[in-house]
Amino acid sequence: MNPVFQYPFYLLKRQVFALTGKLRFYSPDGSLALFVEQKMFRLREDIRVYRDESKTQELLFIQARQIIDWAAAYDVIDSPSGQKVGALRRRGWASLLRDEWEVLDPNDQPFGLLCEDRISRALLRRFLLGSLLPQNYDILIGQTRVADLRQKFTLFGYEMIVDFSMDTAGRLDRRLGIAAAALLAIIEGKQES
């Protein structure tokens, strides 16, 4: 696995003025770690994760399985090897009140959950405060929290802290965590526009 996936946390920033989703993940020292770009004019979501903005080294490929799906599933592929890392599948009806995603292994077996922090905050976001109340997601394996994806409040733009520091046993493949953060930032961008 590329060493760029070994940091304990990242700062994700979404590019404000772009036709498609463009994200940058910064390492703890503030340098660019990853550049993410959503491909334009695709029937199925097609998101690429590159080492930098030159886009010469593709590291991950994230693609929706179907064009429209209430419980959308996104495969996460390691680009250099072509092997599937796992998948993220939205839990359709469960996501009405609070966003929930299943984290799947390479054989599509659920082993974790990506969910908004609390239902009360999720309801406030949806019905009263909107983007004024930043989102907070946890990735859980069993009852153990292995990642925290916490949106920062900003008046202009979108930023998220992607924190893997609590996963001292390395139970979550960071590539799946990065893919989850990218999907949330891109989907949130569509919901805001």
C-alpha beads as a LAMMPS data file, in Angstrom:
LAMMPS data file: protein, C-alpha beads

193 atoms
192 bonds

1 atom types
1 bond types

-500.0 500.0 xlo xhi
-500.0 500.0 ylo yhi
-500.0 500.0 zlo zhi

Masses

1 110.0

Atoms # bond

1 1 1 0.000 0.000 0.000
2 1 1 1.221 3.481 -0.817
3 1 1 2.702 5.251 2.248
4 1 1 0.434 8.253 1.622
5 1 1 -2.362 6.188 3.244
6 1 1 -0.484 5.832 6.540
7 1 1 -1.157 9.228 8.144
8 1 1 -3.188 9.293 11.390
9 1 1 -5.306 12.179 10.096
10 1 1 -5.931 14.364 7.049
11 1 1 -7.574 17.686 6.319
12 1 1 -9.945 17.399 3.365
13 1 1 -10.863 20.547 1.429
14 1 1 -13.412 20.669 -1.376
15 1 1 -12.648 23.037 -4.236
16 1 1 -15.316 25.719 -4.238
17 1 1 -15.585 26.649 -7.902
18 1 1 -15.454 23.459 -9.965
19 1 1 -17.841 21.814 -12.419
20 1 1 -17.320 18.445 -10.719
21 1 1 -16.151 17.373 -7.295
22 1 1 -12.492 18.184 -6.691
23 1 1 -11.004 17.450 -3.303
24 1 1 -7.595 17.783 -1.703
25 1 1 -6.413 15.748 1.275
26 1 1 -3.598 17.367 3.242
27 1 1 -1.199 15.446 5.492
28 1 1 -0.541 16.436 9.130
29 1 1 2.384 18.645 8.020
30 1 1 0.080 20.593 5.661
31 1 1 1.427 19.207 2.381
32 1 1 -0.859 17.835 -0.326
33 1 1 -1.269 14.078 0.198
34 1 1 -4.050 13.217 -2.280
35 1 1 -6.021 14.869 -5.066
36 1 1 -9.521 13.564 -5.840
37 1 1 -11.525 14.287 -8.962
38 1 1 -15.021 13.236 -9.964
39 1 1 -15.216 12.472 -13.694
40 1 1 -17.653 14.572 -15.712
41 1 1 -20.562 13.305 -17.787
42 1 1 -20.628 9.761 -16.437
43 1 1 -23.849 7.818 -15.970
44 1 1 -22.388 6.133 -12.898
45 1 1 -20.352 8.000 -10.301
46 1 1 -16.673 7.744 -11.221
47 1 1 -14.217 9.184 -8.710
48 1 1 -10.421 8.947 -8.999
49 1 1 -7.872 9.443 -6.233
50 1 1 -4.436 10.605 -7.370
51 1 1 -1.156 11.196 -5.592
52 1 1 -1.178 14.853 -6.656
53 1 1 -2.769 17.344 -9.033
54 1 1 -0.639 16.253 -11.996
55 1 1 -2.824 13.085 -12.012
56 1 1 0.104 10.926 -13.178
57 1 1 -0.245 8.389 -10.348
58 1 1 -3.781 7.083 -9.792
59 1 1 -4.113 5.356 -6.415
60 1 1 -7.826 4.567 -6.039
61 1 1 -10.861 4.240 -8.259
62 1 1 -14.351 4.612 -6.740
63 1 1 -17.332 3.720 -8.897
64 1 1 -21.060 3.321 -8.351
65 1 1 -22.401 -0.072 -9.334
66 1 1 -25.600 1.279 -10.856
67 1 1 -26.810 4.507 -12.417
68 1 1 -29.605 5.155 -9.908
69 1 1 -29.902 3.168 -6.737
70 1 1 -31.705 3.971 -3.492
71 1 1 -29.151 1.893 -1.602
72 1 1 -26.176 2.857 -3.763
73 1 1 -23.027 0.755 -3.552
74 1 1 -19.606 2.111 -4.481
75 1 1 -16.699 -0.220 -5.190
76 1 1 -13.260 0.933 -4.044
77 1 1 -10.471 -0.408 -6.265
78 1 1 -6.724 -0.127 -5.680
79 1 1 -5.677 1.290 -9.058
80 1 1 -2.063 0.031 -9.188
81 1 1 -3.028 -3.608 -8.484
82 1 1 -6.595 -3.565 -9.853
83 1 1 -7.772 -5.367 -6.721
84 1 1 -10.964 -4.490 -4.914
85 1 1 -10.297 -3.015 -1.460
86 1 1 -13.948 -3.141 -0.434
87 1 1 -17.135 -1.179 -0.958
88 1 1 -19.401 1.347 0.692
89 1 1 -23.160 0.796 0.459
90 1 1 -25.724 3.358 1.522
91 1 1 -28.506 2.001 3.685
92 1 1 -31.518 3.358 1.785
93 1 1 -34.398 3.743 4.243
94 1 1 -32.093 3.939 7.259
95 1 1 -30.473 7.017 5.697
96 1 1 -33.678 9.059 5.608
97 1 1 -33.256 10.384 9.126
98 1 1 -29.564 9.738 9.674
99 1 1 -26.995 8.851 7.011
100 1 1 -25.801 5.265 7.328
101 1 1 -23.470 3.299 5.102
102 1 1 -22.273 -0.281 5.354
103 1 1 -18.535 -0.830 5.007
104 1 1 -17.984 -4.019 2.991
105 1 1 -14.930 -6.227 2.588
106 1 1 -13.658 -7.283 -0.899
107 1 1 -16.247 -10.119 -0.919
108 1 1 -19.108 -7.675 -0.194
109 1 1 -19.529 -8.910 3.379
110 1 1 -20.470 -6.119 5.830
111 1 1 -17.877 -5.595 8.556
112 1 1 -18.388 -1.989 9.560
113 1 1 -20.751 0.955 9.631
114 1 1 -20.319 4.589 8.597
115 1 1 -22.970 6.728 10.262
116 1 1 -23.808 10.251 11.330
117 1 1 -23.001 10.862 14.971
118 1 1 -26.447 11.346 16.535
119 1 1 -29.955 11.221 15.185
120 1 1 -30.924 14.433 17.020
121 1 1 -28.151 16.392 15.278
122 1 1 -28.976 14.745 11.942
123 1 1 -32.623 15.859 12.247
124 1 1 -31.563 19.409 13.149
125 1 1 -29.325 19.485 10.054
126 1 1 -32.059 18.216 7.753
127 1 1 -34.994 20.269 8.956
128 1 1 -33.715 23.445 10.655
129 1 1 -30.071 24.413 10.441
130 1 1 -28.826 22.811 7.226
131 1 1 -25.147 23.459 6.545
132 1 1 -24.870 25.737 9.609
133 1 1 -24.530 22.587 11.733
134 1 1 -21.442 20.674 10.523
135 1 1 -21.755 16.949 9.951
136 1 1 -19.888 14.359 11.979
137 1 1 -19.551 10.727 10.917
138 1 1 -18.035 7.750 12.692
139 1 1 -16.759 4.538 11.175
140 1 1 -17.416 1.622 13.503
141 1 1 -16.185 -1.950 13.361
142 1 1 -18.419 -3.770 15.796
143 1 1 -18.762 -1.296 18.666
144 1 1 -15.252 0.110 18.166
145 1 1 -14.878 3.535 16.568
146 1 1 -11.992 3.385 14.089
147 1 1 -12.410 6.738 12.325
148 1 1 -13.984 10.143 12.846
149 1 1 -14.951 12.236 9.807
150 1 1 -15.790 15.662 11.201
151 1 1 -16.841 18.588 9.031
152 1 1 -15.432 21.912 10.162
153 1 1 -17.675 24.955 10.291
154 1 1 -16.646 27.425 7.599
155 1 1 -18.658 30.249 6.098
156 1 1 -17.185 29.621 2.680
157 1 1 -16.121 26.212 1.425
158 1 1 -16.119 22.716 2.829
159 1 1 -13.503 21.190 5.125
160 1 1 -13.416 17.883 6.954
161 1 1 -11.006 16.394 9.473
162 1 1 -10.465 12.716 8.651
163 1 1 -9.091 11.163 11.839
164 1 1 -7.845 7.563 12.033
165 1 1 -5.788 8.063 15.210
166 1 1 -8.138 5.974 17.380
167 1 1 -7.564 2.920 15.147
168 1 1 -4.326 1.854 16.836
169 1 1 -4.851 -1.801 15.829
170 1 1 -5.178 -0.881 12.119
171 1 1 -8.540 -2.613 11.708
172 1 1 -9.769 -0.278 8.951
173 1 1 -8.011 -0.142 5.601
174 1 1 -7.311 3.586 5.308
175 1 1 -8.090 3.457 1.593
176 1 1 -11.715 2.666 2.522
177 1 1 -11.699 5.538 5.031
178 1 1 -10.366 7.958 2.405
179 1 1 -12.983 6.712 -0.087
180 1 1 -15.731 7.234 2.516
181 1 1 -14.613 10.820 3.185
182 1 1 -14.431 11.555 -0.559
183 1 1 -17.916 10.150 -1.178
184 1 1 -19.403 12.134 1.707
185 1 1 -17.784 15.384 0.523
186 1 1 -18.907 14.902 -3.086
187 1 1 -22.448 13.815 -2.183
188 1 1 -22.752 16.702 0.302
189 1 1 -21.651 19.044 -2.489
190 1 1 -24.477 17.798 -4.716
191 1 1 -27.030 18.207 -1.934
192 1 1 -25.939 21.796 -1.309
193 1 1 -26.190 22.844 -4.960

Bonds

1 1 1 2
2 1 2 3
3 1 3 4
4 1 4 5
5 1 5 6
6 1 6 7
7 1 7 8
8 1 8 9
9 1 9 10
10 1 10 11
11 1 11 12
12 1 12 13
13 1 13 14
14 1 14 15
15 1 15 16
16 1 16 17
17 1 17 18
18 1 18 19
19 1 19 20
20 1 20 21
21 1 21 22
22 1 22 23
23 1 23 24
24 1 24 25
25 1 25 26
26 1 26 27
27 1 27 28
28 1 28 29
29 1 29 30
30 1 30 31
31 1 31 32
32 1 32 33
33 1 33 34
34 1 34 35
35 1 35 36
36 1 36 37
37 1 37 38
38 1 38 39
39 1 39 40
40 1 40 41
41 1 41 42
42 1 42 43
43 1 43 44
44 1 44 45
45 1 45 46
46 1 46 47
47 1 47 48
48 1 48 49
49 1 49 50
50 1 50 51
51 1 51 52
52 1 52 53
53 1 53 54
54 1 54 55
55 1 55 56
56 1 56 57
57 1 57 58
58 1 58 59
59 1 59 60
60 1 60 61
61 1 61 62
62 1 62 63
63 1 63 64
64 1 64 65
65 1 65 66
66 1 66 67
67 1 67 68
68 1 68 69
69 1 69 70
70 1 70 71
71 1 71 72
72 1 72 73
73 1 73 74
74 1 74 75
75 1 75 76
76 1 76 77
77 1 77 78
78 1 78 79
79 1 79 80
80 1 80 81
81 1 81 82
82 1 82 83
83 1 83 84
84 1 84 85
85 1 85 86
86 1 86 87
87 1 87 88
88 1 88 89
89 1 89 90
90 1 90 91
91 1 91 92
92 1 92 93
93 1 93 94
94 1 94 95
95 1 95 96
96 1 96 97
97 1 97 98
98 1 98 99
99 1 99 100
100 1 100 101
101 1 101 102
102 1 102 103
103 1 103 104
104 1 104 105
105 1 105 106
106 1 106 107
107 1 107 108
108 1 108 109
109 1 109 110
110 1 110 111
111 1 111 112
112 1 112 113
113 1 113 114
114 1 114 115
115 1 115 116
116 1 116 117
117 1 117 118
118 1 118 119
119 1 119 120
120 1 120 121
121 1 121 122
122 1 122 123
123 1 123 124
124 1 124 125
125 1 125 126
126 1 126 127
127 1 127 128
128 1 128 129
129 1 129 130
130 1 130 131
131 1 131 132
132 1 132 133
133 1 133 134
134 1 134 135
135 1 135 136
136 1 136 137
137 1 137 138
138 1 138 139
139 1 139 140
140 1 140 141
141 1 141 142
142 1 142 143
143 1 143 144
144 1 144 145
145 1 145 146
146 1 146 147
147 1 147 148
148 1 148 149
149 1 149 150
150 1 150 151
151 1 151 152
152 1 152 153
153 1 153 154
154 1 154 155
155 1 155 156
156 1 156 157
157 1 157 158
158 1 158 159
159 1 159 160
160 1 160 161
161 1 161 162
162 1 162 163
163 1 163 164
164 1 164 165
165 1 165 166
166 1 166 167
167 1 167 168
168 1 168 169
169 1 169 170
170 1 170 171
171 1 171 172
172 1 172 173
173 1 173 174
174 1 174 175
175 1 175 176
176 1 176 177
177 1 177 178
178 1 178 179
179 1 179 180
180 1 180 181
181 1 181 182
182 1 182 183
183 1 183 184
184 1 184 185
185 1 185 186
186 1 186 187
187 1 187 188
188 1 188 189
189 1 189 190
190 1 190 191
191 1 191 192
192 1 192 193
